[in-house]
Amino acid sequence: MDLTLYSASWCRDCREAKRFLEKHKIAYKEIDIENTPGAADEVIENVGKRAIPQFVINGKWVQPYRPGRGFLYEEMGRLLGVSNA
């Protein structure tokens, strides 16, 4: 699986996404939209707004959280083939 995480250091939901990936030992590449030229524009081009965190899983953009609900543990667990326990 090829997984990229678009994030920023100030983003609480991004930190939660990284904890989830690390807990389940899922390898990922991180792109900080604040420090990588053009990264924020790439997010906007693909999802229509500057919303992070964003996963790109094998080329498909996936938003792993919902405002008001936080990180989507069950949905991301199913999508990535891991248990949330």
N, CA, C and O atoms as a GROMACS GRO file, in nm:
protein
  340
    1MET      N    1   0.085  -0.117   0.000
    1MET     CA    2   0.000   0.000   0.000
    1MET      C    3   0.090   0.124   0.000
    1MET      O    4   0.190   0.128   0.071
    2ASP      N    5   0.053   0.222  -0.080
    2ASP     CA    6   0.123   0.350  -0.085
    2ASP      C    7   0.033   0.452  -0.017
    2ASP      O    8  -0.074   0.484  -0.068
    3LEU      N    9   0.077   0.505   0.099
    3LEU     CA   10  -0.005   0.599   0.175
    3LEU      C   11   0.073   0.727   0.201
    3LEU      O   12   0.186   0.724   0.250
    4THR      N   13   0.012   0.839   0.166
    4THR     CA   14   0.068   0.971   0.194
    4THR      C   15  -0.030   1.044   0.285
    4THR      O   16  -0.151   1.037   0.266
    5LEU      N   17   0.025   1.114   0.384
    5LEU     CA   18  -0.055   1.193   0.476
    5LEU      C   19  -0.020   1.340   0.456
    5LEU      O   20   0.095   1.380   0.474
    6TYR      N   21  -0.119   1.419   0.418
    6TYR     CA   22  -0.102   1.565   0.411
    6TYR      C   23  -0.143   1.619   0.546
    6TYR      O   24  -0.252   1.590   0.595
    7SER      N   25  -0.054   1.698   0.607
    7SER     CA   26  -0.078   1.742   0.744
    7SER      C   27  -0.010   1.876   0.769
    7SER      O   28   0.050   1.936   0.679
    8ALA      N   29  -0.020   1.923   0.894
    8ALA     CA   30   0.054   2.040   0.943
    8ALA      C   31   0.081   2.018   1.092
    8ALA      O   32   0.005   1.950   1.160
    9SER      N   33   0.188   2.075   1.140
    9SER     CA   34   0.229   2.052   1.279
    9SER      C   35   0.126   2.103   1.380
    9SER      O   36   0.116   2.049   1.490
   10TRP      N   37   0.052   2.206   1.345
   10TRP     CA   38  -0.045   2.266   1.438
   10TRP      C   39  -0.180   2.193   1.440
   10TRP      O   40  -0.267   2.226   1.521
   11CYS      N   41  -0.197   2.095   1.354
   11CYS     CA   42  -0.327   2.029   1.334
   11CYS      C   43  -0.346   1.912   1.431
   11CYS      O   44  -0.276   1.811   1.421
   12ARG      N   45  -0.440   1.926   1.524
   12ARG     CA   46  -0.469   1.821   1.622
   12ARG      C   47  -0.517   1.693   1.554
   12ARG      O   48  -0.474   1.583   1.590
   13ASP      N   49  -0.605   1.706   1.455
   13ASP     CA   50  -0.656   1.587   1.385
   13ASP      C   51  -0.544   1.516   1.307
   13ASP      O   52  -0.546   1.394   1.292
   14CYS      N   53  -0.447   1.592   1.260
   14CYS     CA   54  -0.332   1.532   1.190
   14CYS      C   55  -0.248   1.449   1.287
   14CYS      O   56  -0.204   1.339   1.253
   15ARG      N   57  -0.227   1.501   1.406
   15ARG     CA   58  -0.152   1.425   1.507
   15ARG      C   59  -0.224   1.296   1.542
   15ARG      O   60  -0.161   1.192   1.561
   16GLU      N   61  -0.357   1.301   1.550
   16GLU     CA   62  -0.435   1.180   1.578
   16GLU      C   63  -0.423   1.080   1.463
   16GLU      O   64  -0.412   0.960   1.487
   17ALA      N   65  -0.425   1.128   1.341
   17ALA     CA   66  -0.409   1.040   1.224
   17ALA      C   67  -0.273   0.972   1.228
   17ALA      O   68  -0.263   0.852   1.200
   18LYS      N   69  -0.168   1.046   1.262
   18LYS     CA   70  -0.034   0.986   1.271
   18LYS      C   71  -0.027   0.883   1.382
   18LYS      O   72   0.034   0.777   1.365
   19ARG      N   73  -0.088   0.911   1.497
   19ARG     CA   74  -0.090   0.813   1.607
   19ARG      C   75  -0.158   0.683   1.562
   19ARG      O   76  -0.110   0.574   1.593
   20PHE      N   77  -0.268   0.696   1.489
   20PHE     CA   78  -0.341   0.579   1.439
   20PHE      C   79  -0.250   0.497   1.347
   20PHE      O   80  -0.240   0.375   1.362
   21LEU      N   81  -0.186   0.563   1.252
   21LEU     CA   82  -0.100   0.492   1.157
   21LEU      C   83   0.018   0.426   1.228
   21LEU      O   84   0.053   0.313   1.198
   22GLU      N   85   0.078   0.498   1.322
   22GLU     CA   86   0.192   0.442   1.394
   22GLU      C   87   0.152   0.327   1.485
   22GLU      O   88   0.224   0.228   1.496
   23LYS      N   89   0.036   0.339   1.551
   23LYS     CA   90  -0.014   0.231   1.637
   23LYS      C   91  -0.029   0.101   1.559
   23LYS      O   92   0.000  -0.008   1.609
   24HIS      N   93  -0.076   0.113   1.435
   24HIS     CA   94  -0.100  -0.005   1.352
   24HIS      C   95   0.017  -0.038   1.259
   24HIS      O   96   0.007  -0.123   1.171
   25LYS      N   97   0.130   0.034   1.282
   25LYS     CA   98   0.252   0.007   1.204
   25LYS      C   99   0.228   0.017   1.053
   25LYS      O  100   0.275  -0.067   0.976
   26ILE      N  101   0.154   0.119   1.014
   26ILE     CA  102   0.127   0.142   0.872
   26ILE      C  103   0.228   0.246   0.822
   26ILE      O  104   0.232   0.359   0.872
   27ALA      N  105   0.307   0.207   0.725
   27ALA     CA  106   0.407   0.298   0.669
   27ALA      C  107   0.337   0.408   0.589
   27ALA      O  108   0.239   0.383   0.518
   28TYR      N  109   0.389   0.529   0.602
   28TYR     CA  110   0.331   0.641   0.528
   28TYR      C  111   0.437   0.747   0.503
   28TYR      O  112   0.539   0.755   0.572
   29LYS      N  113   0.411   0.828   0.403
   29LYS     CA  114   0.494   0.945   0.374
   29LYS      C  115   0.413   1.066   0.418
   29LYS      O  116   0.295   1.077   0.388
   30GLU      N  117   0.478   1.156   0.491
   30GLU     CA  118   0.408   1.276   0.538
   30GLU      C  119   0.450   1.398   0.458
   30GLU      O  120   0.569   1.419   0.431
   31ILE      N  121   0.351   1.478   0.419
   31ILE     CA  122   0.376   1.605   0.351
   31ILE      C  123   0.314   1.715   0.435
   31ILE      O  124   0.192   1.721   0.450
   32ASP      N  125   0.398   1.802   0.489
   32ASP     CA  126   0.352   1.915   0.570
   32ASP      C  127   0.314   2.028   0.475
   32ASP      O  128   0.399   2.080   0.403
   33ILE      N  129   0.187   2.065   0.474
   33ILE     CA  130   0.140   2.165   0.378
   33ILE      C  131   0.194   2.304   0.406
   33ILE      O  132   0.191   2.391   0.319
   34GLU      N  133   0.245   2.326   0.527
   34GLU     CA  134   0.302   2.457   0.562
   34GLU      C  135   0.446   2.470   0.514
   34GLU      O  136   0.493   2.580   0.489
   35ASN      N  137   0.516   2.358   0.501
   35ASN     CA  138   0.659   2.361   0.469
   35ASN      C  139   0.695   2.304   0.332
   35ASN      O  140   0.811   2.306   0.293
   36THR      N  141   0.597   2.252   0.260
   36THR     CA  142   0.623   2.192   0.129
   36THR      C  143   0.559   2.280   0.022
   36THR      O  144   0.436   2.285   0.012
   37PRO      N  145   0.639   2.349  -0.059
   37PRO     CA  146   0.583   2.436  -0.162
   37PRO      C  147   0.484   2.362  -0.252
   37PRO      O  148   0.513   2.254  -0.303
   38GLY      N  149   0.367   2.422  -0.270
   38GLY     CA  150   0.264   2.366  -0.356
   38GLY      C  151   0.175   2.261  -0.293
   38GLY      O  152   0.075   2.222  -0.354
   39ALA      N  153   0.208   2.214  -0.173
   39ALA     CA  154   0.131   2.105  -0.110
   39ALA      C  155  -0.011   2.150  -0.076
   39ALA      O  156  -0.106   2.075  -0.099
   40ALA      N  157  -0.027   2.269  -0.021
   40ALA     CA  158  -0.162   2.317   0.012
   40ALA      C  159  -0.246   2.330  -0.114
   40ALA      O  160  -0.364   2.297  -0.114
   41ASP      N  161  -0.185   2.378  -0.222
   41ASP     CA  162  -0.258   2.388  -0.350
   41ASP      C  163  -0.298   2.251  -0.401
   41ASP      O  164  -0.406   2.235  -0.459
   42GLU      N  165  -0.213   2.152  -0.381
   42GLU     CA  166  -0.245   2.014  -0.422
   42GLU      C  167  -0.367   1.961  -0.348
   42GLU      O  168  -0.452   1.895  -0.406
   43VAL      N  169  -0.374   1.990  -0.217
   43VAL     CA  170  -0.491   1.949  -0.139
   43VAL      C  171  -0.616   2.016  -0.195
   43VAL      O  172  -0.717   1.950  -0.219
   44ILE      N  173  -0.609   2.145  -0.217
   44ILE     CA  174  -0.725   2.219  -0.269
   44ILE      C  175  -0.768   2.165  -0.405
   44ILE      O  176  -0.888   2.148  -0.430
   45GLU      N  177  -0.672   2.137  -0.493
   45GLU     CA  178  -0.704   2.083  -0.626
   45GLU      C  179  -0.778   1.950  -0.617
   45GLU      O  180  -0.867   1.922  -0.698
   46ASN      N  181  -0.742   1.868  -0.519
   46ASN     CA  182  -0.797   1.733  -0.511
   46ASN      C  183  -0.922   1.719  -0.425
   46ASN      O  184  -1.002   1.628  -0.448
   47VAL      N  185  -0.940   1.807  -0.326
   47VAL     CA  186  -1.056   1.793  -0.238
   47VAL      C  187  -1.145   1.917  -0.235
   47VAL      O  188  -1.250   1.917  -0.171
   48GLY      N  189  -1.102   2.023  -0.306
   48GLY     CA  190  -1.187   2.141  -0.317
   48GLY      C  191  -1.174   2.242  -0.205
   48GLY      O  192  -1.236   2.348  -0.209
   49LYS      N  193  -1.093   2.210  -0.104
   49LYS     CA  194  -1.072   2.304   0.007
   49LYS      C  195  -0.942   2.266   0.077
   49LYS      O  196  -0.887   2.158   0.056
   50ARG      N  197  -0.895   2.357   0.160
   50ARG     CA  198  -0.771   2.332   0.235
   50ARG      C  199  -0.810   2.262   0.366
   50ARG      O  200  -0.820   2.325   0.471
   51ALA      N  201  -0.830   2.134   0.356
   51ALA     CA  202  -0.875   2.053   0.470
   51ALA      C  203  -0.774   1.942   0.496
   51ALA      O  204  -0.746   1.860   0.409
   52ILE      N  205  -0.722   1.940   0.617
   52ILE     CA  206  -0.628   1.836   0.657
   52ILE      C  207  -0.675   1.776   0.788
   52ILE      O  208  -0.745   1.844   0.864
   53PRO      N  209  -0.640   1.654   0.818
   53PRO     CA  210  -0.551   1.566   0.743
   53PRO      C  211  -0.620   1.509   0.619
   53PRO      O  212  -0.743   1.502   0.611
   54GLN      N  213  -0.539   1.470   0.525
   54GLN     CA  214  -0.584   1.397   0.408
   54GLN      C  215  -0.493   1.278   0.388
   54GLN      O  216  -0.371   1.291   0.397
   55PHE      N  217  -0.552   1.162   0.361
   55PHE     CA  218  -0.476   1.044   0.321
   55PHE      C  219  -0.486   1.034   0.170
   55PHE      O  220  -0.590   1.064   0.111
   56VAL      N  221  -0.378   0.991   0.108
   56VAL     CA  222  -0.381   0.950  -0.032
   56VAL      C  223  -0.336   0.804  -0.030
   56VAL      O  224  -0.220   0.773  -0.006
   57ILE      N  225  -0.432   0.716  -0.057
   57ILE     CA  226  -0.408   0.572  -0.049
   57ILE      C  227  -0.410   0.516  -0.190
   57ILE      O  228  -0.514   0.512  -0.256
   58ASN      N  229  -0.292   0.471  -0.234
   58ASN     CA  230  -0.278   0.419  -0.371
   58ASN      C  231  -0.341   0.514  -0.473
   58ASN      O  232  -0.409   0.471  -0.566
   59GLY      N  233  -0.316   0.643  -0.455
   59GLY     CA  234  -0.363   0.745  -0.549
   59GLY      C  235  -0.502   0.800  -0.524
   59GLY      O  236  -0.543   0.895  -0.590
   60LYS      N  237  -0.576   0.743  -0.429
   60LYS     CA  238  -0.712   0.788  -0.399
   60LYS      C  239  -0.711   0.877  -0.274
   60LYS      O  240  -0.657   0.839  -0.170
   61TRP      N  241  -0.770   0.996  -0.286
   61TRP     CA  242  -0.776   1.090  -0.174
   61TRP      C  243  -0.889   1.052  -0.080
   61TRP      O  244  -1.002   1.028  -0.122
   62VAL      N  245  -0.856   1.048   0.051
   62VAL     CA  246  -0.952   1.008   0.154
   62VAL      C  247  -0.937   1.104   0.272
   62VAL      O  248  -0.826   1.124   0.322
   63GLN      N  249  -1.047   1.161   0.316
   63GLN     CA  250  -1.043   1.246   0.435
   63GLN      C  251  -1.073   1.158   0.556
   63GLN      O  252  -1.184   1.107   0.568
   64PRO      N  253  -0.974   1.139   0.646
   64PRO     CA  254  -0.991   1.044   0.756
   64PRO      C  255  -1.060   1.100   0.879
   64PRO      O  256  -1.054   1.040   0.986
   65TYR      N  257  -1.125   1.212   0.867
   65TYR     CA  258  -1.196   1.270   0.981
   65TYR      C  259  -1.319   1.344   0.929
   65TYR      O  260  -1.330   1.375   0.810
   66ARG      N  261  -1.410   1.372   1.019
   66ARG     CA  262  -1.528   1.453   0.988
   66ARG      C  263  -1.538   1.561   1.096
   66ARG      O  264  -1.524   1.532   1.214
   67PRO      N  265  -1.563   1.684   1.054
   67PRO     CA  266  -1.581   1.790   1.155
   67PRO      C  267  -1.692   1.749   1.253
   67PRO      O  268  -1.799   1.702   1.213
   68GLY      N  269  -1.664   1.768   1.378
   68GLY     CA  270  -1.760   1.732   1.482
   68GLY      C  271  -1.753   1.586   1.525
   68GLY      O  272  -1.802   1.552   1.632
   69ARG      N  273  -1.693   1.501   1.444
   69ARG     CA  274  -1.678   1.359   1.480
   69ARG      C  275  -1.533   1.322   1.507
   69ARG      O  276  -1.507   1.224   1.577
   70GLY      N  277  -1.440   1.398   1.454
   70GLY     CA  278  -1.298   1.367   1.472
   70GLY      C  279  -1.251   1.259   1.377
   70GLY      O  280  -1.310   1.236   1.271
   71PHE      N  281  -1.145   1.192   1.416
   71PHE     CA  282  -1.085   1.087   1.334
   71PHE      C  283  -1.181   0.969   1.321
   71PHE      O  284  -1.244   0.929   1.419
   72LEU      N  285  -1.192   0.915   1.202
   72LEU     CA  286  -1.286   0.805   1.174
   72LEU      C  287  -1.216   0.669   1.193
   72LEU      O  288  -1.178   0.603   1.096
   73TYR      N  289  -1.202   0.631   1.317
   73TYR     CA  290  -1.127   0.509   1.350
   73TYR      C  291  -1.181   0.385   1.280
   73TYR      O  292  -1.105   0.313   1.216
   74GLU      N  293  -1.310   0.360   1.293
   74GLU     CA  294  -1.367   0.237   1.235
   74GLU      C  295  -1.356   0.237   1.083
   74GLU      O  296  -1.315   0.138   1.024
   75GLU      N  297  -1.392   0.348   1.020
   75GLU     CA  298  -1.387   0.355   0.874
   75GLU      C  299  -1.244   0.340   0.823
   75GLU      O  300  -1.221   0.267   0.727
   76MET      N  301  -1.149   0.408   0.887
   76MET     CA  302  -1.010   0.398   0.843
   76MET      C  303  -0.953   0.262   0.873
   76MET      O  304  -0.873   0.210   0.795
   77GLY      N  305  -0.993   0.201   0.984
   77GLY     CA  306  -0.950   0.066   1.015
   77GLY      C  307  -0.994  -0.033   0.909
   77GLY      O  308  -0.916  -0.116   0.863
   78ARG      N  309  -1.121  -0.022   0.868
   78ARG     CA  310  -1.171  -0.111   0.761
   78ARG      C  311  -1.097  -0.084   0.631
   78ARG      O  312  -1.055  -0.178   0.562
   79LEU      N  313  -1.082   0.042   0.596
   79LEU     CA  314  -1.019   0.079   0.470
   79LEU      C  315  -0.873   0.031   0.464
   79LEU      O  316  -0.825  -0.012   0.360
   80LEU      N  317  -0.805   0.039   0.578
   80LEU     CA  318  -0.662   0.002   0.582
   80LEU      C  319  -0.639  -0.141   0.629
   80LEU      O  320  -0.525  -0.186   0.636
   81GLY      N  321  -0.748  -0.212   0.660
   81GLY     CA  322  -0.736  -0.353   0.694
   81GLY      C  323  -0.674  -0.379   0.831
   81GLY      O  324  -0.599  -0.475   0.849
   82VAL      N  325  -0.709  -0.292   0.928
   82VAL     CA  326  -0.657  -0.311   1.065
   82VAL      C  327  -0.771  -0.308   1.164
   82VAL      O  328  -0.878  -0.252   1.138
   83SER      N  329  -0.747  -0.368   1.279
   83SER     CA  330  -0.843  -0.366   1.388
   83SER      C  331  -0.820  -0.241   1.470
   83SER      O  332  -0.706  -0.194   1.480
   84ASN      N  333  -0.926  -0.186   1.527
   84ASN     CA  334  -0.914  -0.065   1.607
   84ASN      C  335  -0.888  -0.093   1.753
   84ASN      O  336  -0.879   0.000   1.834
   85ALA      N  337  -0.878  -0.219   1.789
   85ALA     CA  338  -0.857  -0.257   1.930
   85ALA      C  339  -0.718  -0.220   1.977
   85ALA      O  340  -0.683  -0.245   2.093
   0.00000   0.00000   0.00000
